[in-house]
């Protein structure tokens, strides 16, 4: 199956969003990624991610802020060692990352059974931008309004 360009994805499609989609959108590196998140926010497409991805976005956005503020000279975690006071002053990365919870993106908790199911899906459908199978029954998701988990489907 040919890979579709992001802007050509049909309405109603379910997509797994990896960290790059969020990071490129938040840092202004990709208008396509920003527009895709906009389509998720308006429920034109169903964006799906996991808390592990949100953690990765948090990490990468913190590094980007540290680099942009001059705290570090290269985009490397080890350059942050011993700078815990300065790191505590970084706040923009969390403002950007926490926006994920307001984008109508389905944020799934990670557990072993889900990881095994994901491997079954990858083996059957590949890891490209293909349509995902039905997501019902995947369990509980984070509810950003209440701060609790709830049933999504």
Number of C-alpha atoms within 10 A of each C-alpha: 8 7 9 12 9 12 12 7 18 11 12 13 14 21 19 18 20 17 18 15 18 26 22 16 17 20 13 12 12 16 13 16 21 19 14 22 25 15 19 22 17 12 16 17 21 20 23 17 19 20 14 15 18 19 13 17 25 21 15 20 23 22 23 20 20 25 17 13 11 10 16 18 12 15 16 14 13 9 15 18 9 9 11 9 8 11 16 8 9 15 11 14 19 15 11 17 21 15 12 19 15 11 16 19 21 22 25 20 16 15 9 8 9 14 11 11 12 13 13 12 14 13 10 9 15 12 12 12 17 17 12 15 9 8 11 8 9 15 14 17 19 19 16 15 8 8 8 10 15 12 11 16 10
